[in-house]
């Protein structure tokens, strides 16, 4: 199926229409943030699920029940998706935890008024592309990636869900009120997960003992997350996501793009990156 059949255009970017009906986008636009809310902001395939595992464990002081009792899409819901309007988020106690894939300039008015805490996770765009290439192929609500060359051009041109990676990252990096935003990289989390947990805990004013941070880091290892049915998307019906083709939590590594991109594609990618990331 084509983009015209599966996607809607919202503020200039493609969204999977099945997950983002007009009612959910209206809910998002009128959502009222609290100043002590915690928002995970990411471009898709940049470490969202990983961060959705870490933050509840930090807030709960390492209590495993915080990630074992609810699927991650209800535990730290996407505000722009259809589920959000059903979860009575206004009744949740503070600090509430949310997720968004939206660009900075797409945030609702109340976000700019109260300035909640944001954890923005970035990832090497070549690995984002690689992960997306596999992911698009297992879902029924996304346009199939087609050939690698075709999908690469779409990705670099921003003709994929949630638009341009370059615009997304630049928008959040140039956000106002940076004191309310913690920037974290996927690669940093791989290299030193406990250190990343420590940075997040400090940013959230939730100091933790070293033993608790060690426990959280171990709990959030790729191997352990892959076994958590509340986080590995095994609860999603196969007609929406067929994980027999490729696991949602696939490898959890940095540099997998080297196993996919050709030398010519890498050179082209680097040239586009250099041009688009100019100040």
C-alpha positions in Angstrom: 0.0 0.0 0.0 1.1 3.6 -0.6 1.7 6.7 1.5 -1.7 8.1 0.3 -3.4 4.9 1.6 -1.7 4.4 4.9 -0.5 7.9 6.1 -2.0 11.2 6.9 -0.2 14.5 6.6 0.0 16.5 9.9 1.9 19.7 10.1 4.0 18.7 7.1 5.0 15.2 8.2 3.6 11.7 7.5 1.9 9.9 10.4 0.5 6.3 10.3 -3.2 7.1 10.0 -4.2 3.9 11.9 -2.4 5.1 15.0 -3.1 8.8 14.7 -6.8 9.5 13.9 -8.0 13.1 14.0 -9.4 12.6 17.5 -6.0 11.7 19.0 -4.3 14.6 17.3 -6.9 16.9 18.7 -6.3 15.4 22.1 -2.6 16.0 21.7 -3.0 19.6 20.6 -5.1 20.5 23.6 -3.2 18.4 26.1 -2.4 20.2 29.4 1.2 19.5 30.6 2.3 19.9 34.2 5.6 21.4 35.0 6.8 18.2 36.7 5.8 15.9 33.8 8.6 13.9 32.2 8.6 13.7 28.4 10.8 11.3 26.3 11.3 12.8 22.9 12.8 10.8 20.1 12.8 10.3 16.4 11.6 6.8 15.7 14.1 3.9 16.1 16.4 6.0 18.3 16.1 4.3 21.7 12.6 5.1 22.6 11.7 1.7 24.1 14.9 1.6 26.0 14.3 5.0 27.6 10.7 3.9 28.4 12.2 1.1 30.4 14.8 3.2 32.2 12.7 6.2 33.3 10.0 4.3 35.3 12.7 2.4 37.0 14.4 5.6 38.1 11.2 7.1 39.3 10.2 4.0 41.2 13.6 3.6 42.8 14.3 0.4 40.9 11.0 -1.4 41.5 10.7 -4.0 38.8 6.9 -3.8 39.0 7.1 -0.4 37.3 8.0 -2.1 34.0 6.3 -5.5 34.5 2.7 -4.5 35.0 1.9 -2.4 32.0 2.9 -2.5 28.4 5.3 0.4 27.6 2.7 2.1 25.4 0.5 2.5 28.5 3.3 2.9 31.0 4.9 5.8 29.2 2.3 6.5 26.4 2.8 8.4 23.2 0.7 11.5 23.6 -0.1 11.7 19.9 -1.3 8.2 19.5 -4.9 7.0 19.8 -4.3 5.2 23.2 -3.5 8.4 25.0 -7.0 9.8 25.0 -8.3 6.5 26.6 -5.9 6.4 29.6 -7.3 9.2 31.8 -3.9 10.8 31.9 -5.2 13.8 33.7 -5.8 11.5 36.7 -2.3 10.1 36.9 -0.3 11.2 39.9 2.9 13.3 39.3 5.4 12.8 37.9 3.6 11.6 34.8 5.7 10.0 32.1 5.0 10.5 28.4 6.6 9.9 25.0 6.5 11.8 21.7 8.0 11.4 18.3 6.9 14.9 17.3 9.2 17.7 16.3 9.9 20.5 18.7 7.7 22.9 16.7 4.8 20.5 16.8 4.5 20.6 20.6 1.2 21.8 22.1 0.8 25.3 23.6 0.9 24.1 27.2 4.3 22.5 26.7 5.8 25.9 26.1 3.9 27.5 28.9 5.0 25.1 31.7 8.2 23.7 30.3 8.2 20.1 31.6 11.4 18.0 31.7 12.4 16.5 28.5 14.9 13.6 27.8 15.8 13.8 24.1 17.5 10.7 22.8 19.5 10.8 19.6 21.0 8.1 17.5 23.4 7.9 14.5 21.0 8.4 11.6 22.6 5.6 9.6 21.6 3.2 12.4 18.2 4.8 12.6 17.8 4.2 8.9 19.0 0.6 9.3 16.6 -0.1 12.1 13.7 1.5 10.3 14.4 -0.5 7.1 13.9 -3.7 9.0 10.9 -2.3 11.1 8.9 -1.0 8.1 9.0 -4.5 6.6 7.2 -6.2 9.6 4.3 -3.9 10.1 0.9 -3.6 8.3 0.4 0.1 9.1 3.6 1.4 7.4 4.4 1.5 3.7 6.7 -1.3 2.9 10.3 -0.1 2.5 10.8 -1.4 -1.1 14.4 -1.7 -2.2 17.1 -0.4 0.0 18.0 2.3 -2.5 14.4 3.5 -2.7 14.0 3.6 1.1 17.3 5.4 1.5 16.1 8.2 -0.7 12.8 8.4 1.1 14.6 8.5 4.5 17.1 11.2 3.4 14.3 13.3 1.9 12.1 13.0 5.0 9.3 11.1 3.1 8.9 8.7 6.0 6.8 8.7 9.1 7.6 11.7 11.4 9.4 13.5 8.6 13.1 14.4 8.3 15.5 13.0 10.9 17.6 16.1 10.3 14.8 18.5 11.0 13.8 16.6 14.0 17.2 16.6 15.6 18.0 20.2 14.7 14.7 21.4 16.0 15.2 19.8 19.4 18.9 20.8 19.6 17.9 24.4 19.0 15.0 24.4 21.5 14.5 27.2 24.0 14.8 26.5 27.7 17.6 24.0 27.3 17.9 23.8 31.0 14.8 21.7 30.9 16.1 19.3 28.3 18.6 16.4 28.8 20.3 15.3 25.6 21.4 11.7 25.6 22.8 9.6 22.7 22.0 6.0 22.0 25.7 5.3 21.6 26.4 6.8 25.0 23.9 4.5 26.6 25.5 1.5 24.9 29.0 2.5 26.0 28.0 3.3 29.7 24.4 2.5 30.5 24.9 3.0 34.3 26.5 6.4 33.6 23.5 7.3 31.5 21.1 6.1 34.2 23.0 8.3 36.6 22.7 11.4 34.4 19.0 10.8 33.9 18.4 10.3 37.6 20.3 13.5 38.5 18.4 15.5 35.8 15.1 14.2 37.2 16.1 15.1 40.8 15.8 11.5 41.8 19.2 10.6 43.4 19.8 6.9 43.6 22.3 4.7 45.4 25.0 3.1 43.2 23.5 -0.3 43.9 20.1 0.8 42.6 21.6 2.3 39.4 23.5 -1.0 38.8 20.3 -2.9 39.2 18.5 -0.6 36.8 21.3 -0.8 34.2 21.3 -4.6 34.5 17.5 -4.7 34.2 17.7 -2.5 31.1 20.3 -4.6 29.3 19.2 -5.5 25.8 19.0 -9.2 26.7 16.7 -8.6 29.7 14.5 -6.1 27.9 14.1 -8.6 25.1 12.6 -11.0 27.6 10.2 -8.5 29.1 6.8 -9.1 27.4 5.7 -5.7 28.5 8.5 -4.1 26.5 9.3 -6.4 23.5 6.0 -5.8 21.7 5.1 -9.5 21.8 1.6 -8.4 22.9 1.0 -6.8 19.6 -1.1 -9.0 17.3 0.9 -10.5 14.4 -1.5 -8.9 11.8 -0.1 -5.5 12.9 3.5 -6.5 13.5 4.9 -9.8 12.3 8.0 -10.5 14.5 8.6 -13.8 12.7 10.2 -11.7 10.0 12.3 -9.5 12.3 12.2 -8.9 16.0 11.1 -5.4 17.2 14.0 -5.5 19.6 16.4 -6.7 16.9 20.1 -6.2 17.9 20.4 -3.2 20.2 23.9 -2.3 18.9 25.7 0.7 17.4 27.2 0.5 13.9 24.9 -2.1 12.4 24.6 0.2 9.3 28.0 -1.1 8.3 26.2 -4.4 7.6 23.6 -2.8 5.3 24.9 0.3 3.5 27.2 0.0 0.5 30.2 2.3 0.2 28.4 4.4 -2.4 25.3 4.7 -0.2 27.5 5.6 2.8 29.2 8.3 0.8 25.9 9.7 -0.4 24.5 9.6 3.2 27.5 11.5 4.5 27.2 14.2 1.8 23.5 14.7 2.6 24.2 14.8 6.4 26.9 17.4 5.9 24.6 19.6 3.8 21.5 19.3 5.9 23.2 19.7 9.3 24.8 23.0 8.4 24.0 25.7 10.9 
